Amino acid sequence: MNYDYLVVGAGFFGAVFAYEANRRGKRCLVVDKRPHIGGNCYTETVEEIHVHKYGAHIFHTSDREIWDFVNRFASFNNYINSPIANYKGEIYNLPFNMNTFSKLWGIATPAEARAKIDTQRGDAPANPTNLEEQALSLVGRDIYEKLVKGYTEKQWGCDCTDLPAFIIQRLPVRFTYDNNYFNDRFQGIPEGGYTPIFDQLLAGIDLRLNCDYLAHREELRPLAERMIYTGPIDQYFGYRFGPLQFRSLRFDTQVLEESNFQGNAVVNYTDRETPFTRIIEHKHFAFGTQPKTVVTREYPADWQIGAEPYYTVNDAPNNALYQQYAALAAQDPSVIFGGRLGEYKYYDMDKVIASSLKLILQELD
Ligand SMILES: Cc1cc2nc3c(=O)[nH]c(=O)nc-3n(C[C@H](O)[C@H](O)[C@H](O)COP(=O)(O)OP(=O)(O)OC[C@H]3O[C@@H](n4cnc5c(N)ncnc54)[C@H](O)[C@@H]3O)c2cc1C
């Protein structure tokens, strides 16, 4: 055996694990099928702008330990995520707050906003049977029609009346003039983009890029006693029980010969007719002043085997299917599945780092 650990996937889960294991004197080999490190958090530099290649990534956490951990590898700026919604040319602040309500109804006080929402919620059925009824019961008709319906239908590729109510458990409504999307204590974007964090995490660790584990299994598996696997768990087992469902995305990125296209990093298009869900203008994550700008339109897409898996579909049938794969995985304790694809669950960056650090404690402390 040449290594203590073979780590498949150089995203946050794999890279943090390899970094911490390496610090404890363990030899690791990290492989990733992509031509770069960083997983979905990878940023590349275009026109001196850090472009979030796999979708906008804003770091936010309330966990002081995780915040201190990432700050060892980067300086974070003071970016605060304040997306706006464009509904057929009308502009609204998100998340739903007093600025949104004032624009929607011309009101000024929290009491007026509450009264308006309460009246509109009054029409909704008492026991919601689908996402539309659920949303109406939470925020009422105007917010639902202009800011929830079209966006959600594009994301899921079907009507809100055909979606289960559980997808939207809560639609946070804020009765203050506060456009900060996240409630977390700490928030920001790493000043050099995300990729330099991964350069540091993986410094001095053997790395093979453009290397699909599944295509090199016979060669790679014998190299290490234990393996951390952060690719899709169903694919690892040859889809034995059938594929787990995902939603995919298509990104259309353009360099524009102007310095400021939309005045904000994130603009959501909340009508159903516009085919993309949002436009990201990357420079605004870092208060950029470059002469050009880079924008990315994000199109939701159906997923099938071979497409890039982005969002897990954690409904009851898929969760049950995942449990079958997890039971199969438990039969070989030398392979540990981790991260969003290995555990088939949506993880924010802080949570995936915390989960990787927890595994280190279980494995090596
Ligand atoms: C569109 C989008 C936006 C997001 N925005 C945010 C945000 O704003 N804030 C936030 O906190 N989180 C955000 N996230 C979540 C964030 O992307 C994840 O927390 C993080 O990427 C999870 O890290 P990971 O290591 O589990 O997975 P990944 O980053 O996906 O890494 C897995 C790696 O495994 C590799 N791999 C897979 N199979 C194989 C194989 N067979 N052989 C070799 N390599 C393989 C892949 O190439 C990949 O590099 C967002 C996610 C998405 C999809």
Ligand as a Chemical Component Dictionary entry (heavy atoms), coordinates in Angstrom:
data_LIG
# 
_chem_comp.id                   LIG 
_chem_comp.type                 NON-POLYMER 
_chem_comp.pdbx_formal_charge   0 
_chem_comp.three_letter_code    LIG 
# 
loop_
_chem_comp_atom.comp_id 
_chem_comp_atom.atom_id 
_chem_comp_atom.alt_atom_id 
_chem_comp_atom.type_symbol 
_chem_comp_atom.charge 
_chem_comp_atom.model_Cartn_x 
_chem_comp_atom.model_Cartn_y 
_chem_comp_atom.model_Cartn_z 
_chem_comp_atom.pdbx_ordinal 
LIG C1  C1  C 0 -25.661 25.874 -8.116  1  
LIG C2  C2  C 0 -25.147 25.724 -6.708  2  
LIG C3  C3  C 0 -24.924 26.853 -5.939  3  
LIG C4  C4  C 0 -24.442 26.718 -4.643  4  
LIG N1  N1  N 0 -24.248 27.854 -3.898  5  
LIG C5  C5  C 0 -23.820 27.744 -2.632  6  
LIG C6  C6  C 0 -23.652 28.920 -1.822  7  
LIG O1  O1  O 0 -23.912 30.044 -2.269  8  
LIG N2  N2  N 0 -23.177 28.754 -0.545  9  
LIG C7  C7  C 0 -22.900 27.517 -0.031  10 
LIG O2  O2  O 0 -22.478 27.435 1.126   11 
LIG N3  N3  N 0 -23.026 26.396 -0.773  12 
LIG C8  C8  C 0 -23.481 26.483 -2.064  13 
LIG N4  N4  N 0 -23.627 25.351 -2.823  14 
LIG C9  C9  C 0 -23.233 24.040 -2.250  15 
LIG C10 C10 C 0 -21.747 23.706 -2.514  16 
LIG O3  O3  O 0 -21.519 23.635 -3.902  17 
LIG C11 C11 C 0 -21.417 22.372 -1.816  18 
LIG O4  O4  O 0 -21.499 22.541 -0.427  19 
LIG C12 C12 C 0 -20.018 21.810 -2.090  20 
LIG O5  O5  O 0 -19.666 21.880 -3.442  21 
LIG C13 C13 C 0 -19.981 20.351 -1.641  22 
LIG O6  O6  O 0 -18.669 19.854 -1.701  23 
LIG P1  P1  P 0 -18.411 18.315 -2.014  24 
LIG O7  O7  O 0 -16.958 18.110 -1.825  25 
LIG O8  O8  O 0 -19.368 17.488 -1.279  26 
LIG O9  O9  O 0 -18.848 18.139 -3.560  27 
LIG P2  P2  P 0 -18.246 18.705 -4.913  28 
LIG O10 O10 O 0 -17.801 20.116 -4.755  29 
LIG O11 O11 O 0 -19.257 18.404 -5.964  30 
LIG O12 O12 O 0 -16.956 17.787 -5.163  31 
LIG C14 C14 C 0 -17.057 16.441 -5.587  32 
LIG C15 C15 C 0 -15.929 16.169 -6.544  33 
LIG O13 O13 O 0 -15.896 14.766 -6.828  34 
LIG C16 C16 C 0 -15.489 14.600 -8.162  35 
LIG N5  N5  N 0 -15.904 13.272 -8.622  36 
LIG C17 C17 C 0 -17.153 12.771 -8.715  37 
LIG N6  N6  N 0 -17.117 11.507 -9.194  38 
LIG C18 C18 C 0 -15.817 11.210 -9.404  39 
LIG C19 C19 C 0 -15.143 10.054 -9.901  40 
LIG N7  N7  N 0 -15.809 8.954  -10.297 41 
LIG N8  N8  N 0 -13.795 10.092 -10.002 42 
LIG C20 C20 C 0 -13.096 11.196 -9.644  43 
LIG N9  N9  N 0 -13.696 12.316 -9.171  44 
LIG C21 C21 C 0 -15.038 12.319 -9.049  45 
LIG C22 C22 C 0 -16.208 15.726 -8.894  46 
LIG O14 O14 O 0 -15.574 16.017 -10.130 47 
LIG C23 C23 C 0 -16.079 16.863 -7.889  48 
LIG O15 O15 O 0 -14.952 17.670 -8.153  49 
LIG C24 C24 C 0 -24.162 25.444 -4.105  50 
LIG C25 C25 C 0 -24.393 24.296 -4.880  51 
LIG C26 C26 C 0 -24.908 24.432 -6.157  52 
LIG C27 C27 C 0 -25.190 23.192 -6.970  53 
# 
loop_
_chem_comp_bond.comp_id 
_chem_comp_bond.atom_id_1 
_chem_comp_bond.atom_id_2 
_chem_comp_bond.value_order 
_chem_comp_bond.pdbx_ordinal 
LIG C1  C2  SING 1  
LIG C2  C3  SING 2  
LIG C2  C26 DOUB 3  
LIG C3  C4  DOUB 4  
LIG C4  N1  SING 5  
LIG C4  C24 SING 6  
LIG N1  C5  DOUB 7  
LIG C5  C6  SING 8  
LIG C5  C8  SING 9  
LIG C6  O1  DOUB 10 
LIG C6  N2  SING 11 
LIG N2  C7  SING 12 
LIG C7  O2  DOUB 13 
LIG C7  N3  SING 14 
LIG N3  C8  DOUB 15 
LIG C8  N4  SING 16 
LIG N4  C9  SING 17 
LIG N4  C24 SING 18 
LIG C9  C10 SING 19 
LIG C10 O3  SING 20 
LIG C10 C11 SING 21 
LIG C11 O4  SING 22 
LIG C11 C12 SING 23 
LIG C12 O5  SING 24 
LIG C12 C13 SING 25 
LIG C13 O6  SING 26 
LIG O6  P1  SING 27 
LIG P1  O7  DOUB 28 
LIG P1  O8  SING 29 
LIG P1  O9  SING 30 
LIG O9  P2  SING 31 
LIG P2  O10 DOUB 32 
LIG P2  O11 SING 33 
LIG P2  O12 SING 34 
LIG O12 C14 SING 35 
LIG C14 C15 SING 36 
LIG C15 O13 SING 37 
LIG C15 C23 SING 38 
LIG O13 C16 SING 39 
LIG C16 N5  SING 40 
LIG C16 C22 SING 41 
LIG N5  C17 SING 42 
LIG N5  C21 SING 43 
LIG C17 N6  DOUB 44 
LIG N6  C18 SING 45 
LIG C18 C19 SING 46 
LIG C18 C21 DOUB 47 
LIG C19 N7  SING 48 
LIG C19 N8  DOUB 49 
LIG N8  C20 SING 50 
LIG C20 N9  DOUB 51 
LIG N9  C21 SING 52 
LIG C22 O14 SING 53 
LIG C22 C23 SING 54 
LIG C23 O15 SING 55 
LIG C24 C25 DOUB 56 
LIG C25 C26 SING 57 
LIG C26 C27 SING 58 
# 
